[in-house]
Amino acid sequence: MSISDAADNAQPILGQAEQATTPQTWTFTHRDTGLPMSFTCLPGCILDHRNDIATPTFPDDIWCQTARTDVTLPIKQGYDAEEFRVLGITLNVRPWDAKISQRLPHASIEVIDDCWIEDLDPDALAMVITTLAGRLDVLKAAHTQLVELRAGYEARP
């Protein structure tokens, strides 16, 4: 399951009405060994782990994700504009993943509808923020220029 699939199907953990204010600790059965394994969720995890608890599970299939706040913009692709999700972010952890980088909390940014920049550590996330902040400065300058151009255009005889 991809991060975007999980986010679309996100449910509160263990049937809670809202995301946990404290991390939830729970136990699952290792699918290969049959031994119980305990796990504490990432603070703010929104995933429903009831299936992981109820059936034997491979440890590398266990992961947590925080909620994302969706923002949409009308983007023209083809003839008509459509609403697309932009710049959503989730924090994730896969504590038993084969990739060491996944075992620590990391960020994933949905740049635009199902197109992600994934596996961002704090330094990489800072680099993305700096890049986007630079683009925001360009947009602000363009806005100022547009306001001035409109004022001049409307003042013409």
Buried (B, 14 or more C-beta within 10 A) or exposed (E): EEBBEBBEEBEBBEEEEEBBEEBBEBEBBBEEEEEEBEBEBBBBBBBBBEEBBEEEBEBEBBBBBBBBEEEEEEEEEEEEEEEBBBBBBBBBBBBBBEEEEBEEBBBBBBBBBEEBBBBBEEEBBEEBEEEEEEEEEEEEEEEEEEEEEEEEEEEEE
